[in-house]
């Protein structure tokens, strides 16, 4: 096989791994080596030693250097100005969506940014499966989940990570805000994914329903917020807004409905906008 043909084959393999690293969200990405570099680089025929460094318009993503024994993680961030401009391209925050398509308003995108920031447990600007594992640990430590419920919670979060966020089970993927926005827009416009959005909610509820009554008080809701890394003050504000009838409790049905509505509604007047905490700027 000629050197040029072999390098073309390696380029294709590299592209496939780029797509995998992005969880299928392959948008305007380029490798740090040009096609000429691939043909001239004597190491290019060994993809195990070739570093794929991406500069992508989908936000901050995880990039792997493929070595013969280990995979080390590198991150490349984009400027905040590029991130800010993407919102202006979507139009005003009027709350009205484009005909036949969800997730087009600036208000909805603001909610999704809020959710991404909340799930970024270690506040490094990206979300990884490690952040999800931290959530699982916090809710399990409350001591109210049975082994079966804990397993179901993990499965539900795995569905979010792999099917909704498109991470494909890869522990070295890091999801930035722009990639998350693109994936969630896909979710709310895909019938099967839309039906299953926020599937971990019943298990979050069970974890903080300390007496197993099927209802939670503001104190139990504060436990929910504590597991998310949010303050008691924020919990009080949110609870006052989403407790529509003012009876001081939320049923499991109300809790799940409001948590799902956060993702699906583009109505700025709905109290569900505060379900996952104060909206980010």
Phi and psi in degrees as a GROMACS rama.xvg file:
@    title "Ramachandran Plot"
@    xaxis  label "Phi"
@    yaxis  label "Psi"
@TYPE xy
-69.0962  157.412  UNK-2
-60.7436  -39.4035  UNK-3
-64.4054  -41.7994  UNK-4
-65.6803  -40.3082  UNK-5
-65.0776  -41.1148  UNK-6
-67.2339  -34.5151  UNK-7
-62.8673  -40.718  UNK-8
-62.994  -40.3934  UNK-9
-64.9871  -38.4242  UNK-10
-61.0028  -41.6505  UNK-11
-62.7623  -41.9101  UNK-12
-62.5121  -39.52  UNK-13
-62.4911  -43.0757  UNK-14
-62.3297  -40.0774  UNK-15
-62.1866  -38.981  UNK-16
-72.1488  -31.6241  UNK-17
-60.3275  -47.2574  UNK-18
-61.6658  -40.2726  UNK-19
-64.7832  -41.1366  UNK-20
-62.9168  -28.649  UNK-21
-91.7905  4.93184  UNK-22
62.0526  33.1653  UNK-23
89.0454  -8.61609  UNK-24
-92.8232  79.3743  UNK-25
-101.406  88.0691  UNK-26
-122.959  112.402  UNK-27
48.3379  54.5785  UNK-28
-109.312  146.306  UNK-29
-134.031  149.555  UNK-30
-84.2483  158.552  UNK-31
-72.377  -18.5809  UNK-32
-102.479  135.919  UNK-33
-79.6209  172.8  UNK-34
-60.568  -37.0995  UNK-35
-63.3519  -40.4564  UNK-36
-59.5473  -43.0489  UNK-37
-58.9611  -41.151  UNK-38
-72.7045  -27.5763  UNK-39
-99.7211  -20.5159  UNK-40
-73.0341  119.513  UNK-41
-66.2509  -16.8578  UNK-42
-94.6863  -3.12108  UNK-43
-67.0052  -17.4322  UNK-44
-81.7247  -4.4827  UNK-45
-116.038  93.0039  UNK-46
-63.0125  -20.4742  UNK-47
-64.525  -21.2378  UNK-48
-109.448  3.9641  UNK-49
-100.721  124.242  UNK-50
-87.2137  128.181  UNK-51
-102.326  106.711  UNK-52
-107.395  123.736  UNK-53
-107.722  142.06  UNK-54
-120.619  105.089  UNK-55
-121.178  151.358  UNK-56
-84.9273  6.71436  UNK-57
-95.6863  11.483  UNK-58
103.645  -153.524  UNK-59
-88.7021  125.04  UNK-60
-130.45  161.138  UNK-61
-85.8768  136.723  UNK-62
-126.833  135.886  UNK-63
-108.223  141.999  UNK-64
-97.7056  117.551  UNK-65
-86.1195  106.073  UNK-66
-102.626  175.275  UNK-67
-71.8583  -22.8794  UNK-68
-123.453  -34.7453  UNK-69
-131.722  164.389  UNK-70
-121.354  110.487  UNK-71
-96.8137  146.396  UNK-72
-97.6168  134.228  UNK-73
-126.202  149.737  UNK-74
-124.015  141.258  UNK-75
-126.269  121.318  UNK-76
-104.647  154.667  UNK-77
-105.888  163.151  UNK-78
-67.8679  150.669  UNK-79
-67.9406  -23.9878  UNK-80
-65.2752  -36.9475  UNK-81
-65.9747  -38.5278  UNK-82
-65.8951  -42.4769  UNK-83
-65.8447  -35.8915  UNK-84
-67.5463  -26.6671  UNK-85
-64.4923  -32.1894  UNK-86
-70.0128  -40.4261  UNK-87
-66.1805  -28.8155  UNK-88
-67.1954  -21.4281  UNK-89
-85.2575  -8.53078  UNK-90
100.291  -172.13  UNK-91
-79.1994  167.247  UNK-92
-89.0018  49.2371  UNK-93
-73.3608  -15.1251  UNK-94
87.2687  -5.1114  UNK-95
-95.0503  135.492  UNK-96
-102.083  160.775  UNK-97
-65.0191  148.91  UNK-98
-57.6398  124.869  UNK-99
76.6584  5.53191  UNK-100
-139.867  137.264  UNK-101
-97.3953  164.208  UNK-102
74.8979  32.8847  UNK-103
-107.496  -11.9489  UNK-104
-88.0665  153.18  UNK-105
-63.4119  -32.9823  UNK-106
-63.3839  -46.7111  UNK-107
-61.6505  -41.5532  UNK-108
-64.8705  -34.6072  UNK-109
-64.2114  -41.1665  UNK-110
-62.3792  -42.9596  UNK-111
-65.5994  -37.295  UNK-112
-62.0439  -40.315  UNK-113
-58.3924  -45.9523  UNK-114
-66.0426  -40.9182  UNK-115
-62.1646  -44.2222  UNK-116
-63.5824  -37.3815  UNK-117
-65.5503  -40.4445  UNK-118
-77.7872  -11.695  UNK-119
-79.4395  78.196  UNK-120
-59.1221  -43.1332  UNK-121
-90.7686  5.34452  UNK-122
55.969  44.5135  UNK-123
-102.427  7.58981  UNK-124
93.419  -9.10206  UNK-125
-135.188  160.883  UNK-126
-115.058  133.017  UNK-127
-124.307  173.806  UNK-128
-63.0021  -26.8104  UNK-129
-58.9689  -37.0178  UNK-130
-63.5504  -39.3925  UNK-131
-66.5781  -39.972  UNK-132
-62.4867  -37.7725  UNK-133
-62.2994  -41.991  UNK-134
-60.3609  -46.8224  UNK-135
-57.4772  -44.5791  UNK-136
-62.2106  -44.4748  UNK-137
-63.1138  -45.1536  UNK-138
-69.6026  -34.6587  UNK-139
-68.57  -35.1518  UNK-140
-66.7746  -15.0047  UNK-141
-68.0759  -22.4308  UNK-142
85.6907  16.0285  UNK-143
-112.731  -0.565412  UNK-144
-95.9356  130.989  UNK-145
-72.6175  163.705  UNK-146
-55.1581  -37.5878  UNK-147
-67.1505  -41.8665  UNK-148
-67.0402  -38.2287  UNK-149
-62.3599  -42.4035  UNK-150
-63.8952  -39.1701  UNK-151
-67.5846  -37.3392  UNK-152
-62.6621  -44.9121  UNK-153
-61.8172  -41.4806  UNK-154
-63.7767  -40.8478  UNK-155
-65.3989  -41.1622  UNK-156
-70.5578  -32.1948  UNK-157
-64.9566  -38.0519  UNK-158
-61.7453  -44.4896  UNK-159
-58.9567  -47.8815  UNK-160
-65.6428  -44.7928  UNK-161
-89.1359  -46.268  UNK-162
-87.4975  -40.3998  UNK-163
-84.837  -47.5524  UNK-164
-86.246  -11.2784  UNK-165
71.9002  26.5608  UNK-166
-82.135  -13.7567  UNK-167
56.8668  34.1707  UNK-168
71.8336  10.8743  UNK-169
-87.5071  115.069  UNK-170
-70.7782  -11.3585  UNK-171
-98.9962  10.4706  UNK-172
-89.0506  138.191  UNK-173
-122.273  125.604  UNK-174
-100.187  115.463  UNK-175
-87.3621  172.588  UNK-176
-61.6568  -39.2625  UNK-177
-69.8312  -39.2995  UNK-178
-66.039  -39.4373  UNK-179
-62.1258  -43.9843  UNK-180
-59.755  -43.6079  UNK-181
-63.3869  -41.7017  UNK-182
-68.0511  -42.4862  UNK-183
-69.1153  -31.4557  UNK-184
-62.8366  -39.6128  UNK-185
-64.1535  -41.4318  UNK-186
-61.4561  -49.5559  UNK-187
-72.2584  -12.8824  UNK-188
-105.907  8.62784  UNK-189
-117.673  117.689  UNK-190
-52.596  -52.5992  UNK-191
-64.9241  -41.3352  UNK-192
-70.0307  -37.4971  UNK-193
-60.8924  -38.8182  UNK-194
-64.8612  -30.7856  UNK-195
-101.76  7.19787  UNK-196
-59.8897  141.79  UNK-197
62.386  36.4759  UNK-198
-63.1805  -21.6565  UNK-199
-73.4259  -10.9375  UNK-200
-55.2021  -44.5154  UNK-201
-58.9244  -31.6947  UNK-202
-81.3277  -32.513  UNK-203
-61.1321  -44.129  UNK-204
-61.7773  -48.1335  UNK-205
-60.0481  -35.8344  UNK-206
-65.5462  -31.2645  UNK-207
-103.133  -4.38959  UNK-208
-80.9469  82.9676  UNK-209
-63.9471  -31.4707  UNK-210
-102.728  3.94355  UNK-211
65.5452  27.4291  UNK-212
-81.5253  -13.3235  UNK-213
84.5  6.879  UNK-214
-138.098  148.976  UNK-215
-124.171  145.113  UNK-216
-93.2567  178.788  UNK-217
-63.5836  -33.2478  UNK-218
-65.6324  -40.2317  UNK-219
-71.4635  -33.4842  UNK-220
-65.1437  -34.5902  UNK-221
-64.3176  -32.8985  UNK-222
-64.8573  -41.014  UNK-223
-58.1618  -47.3893  UNK-224
-65.7521  -36.8825  UNK-225
-61.5752  -39.7595  UNK-226
-65.1854  -28.6037  UNK-227
-85.143  -2.99899  UNK-228
80.7888  22.3007  UNK-229
-107.284  157.101  UNK-230
-80.0513  162.207  UNK-231
-65.5509  -34.1886  UNK-232
-63.3708  -43.7399  UNK-233
-64.1932  -37.3262  UNK-234
-62.9049  -41.6387  UNK-235
-64.1022  -42.0267  UNK-236
-64.5756  -45.9037  UNK-237
-63.9589  -45.0882  UNK-238
-62.3484  -41.9836  UNK-239
-61.5834  -33.1777  UNK-240
-77.5511  -41.5975  UNK-241
-89.1506  -15.3992  UNK-242
-79.4464  78.4142  UNK-243
-60.4475  -38.3319  UNK-244
-91.3689  0.586124  UNK-245
65.8112  25.8746  UNK-246
-89.9516  0.327397  UNK-247
80.6588  8.67136  UNK-248
-139.719  157.022  UNK-249
-123.452  127.182  UNK-250
-76.9823  165.788  UNK-251
-58.7964  -41.3969  UNK-252
-62.798  -44.4237  UNK-253
-63.0549  -45.0112  UNK-254
-58.5235  -50.3948  UNK-255
-66.7638  -42.0047  UNK-256
-61.5784  -45.4502  UNK-257
-67.6849  -40.0208  UNK-258
-64.4678  -37.5503  UNK-259
-71.6291  -39.8159  UNK-260
-60.242  -30.6225  UNK-261
-53.0124  -41.8689  UNK-262
-81.9357  -30.4442  UNK-263
-97.7539  -23.9151  UNK-264
-90.1194  144.418  UNK-265
-118.851  19.1329  UNK-266
-89.7933  114.806  UNK-267
-68.2965  -14.5078  UNK-268
-86.9804  -10.2109  UNK-269
-74.0507  129.526  UNK-270
-64.182  -17.6841  UNK-271
-60.882  -15.3764  UNK-272
-61.4602  -20.1074  UNK-273
-101.396  6.80552  UNK-274
-57.4803  -44.1683  UNK-275
-97.0929  19.5355  UNK-276
114.191  174.058  UNK-277
-59.3929  138.194  UNK-278
-65.5383  137.923  UNK-279
-71.5673  159.821  UNK-280
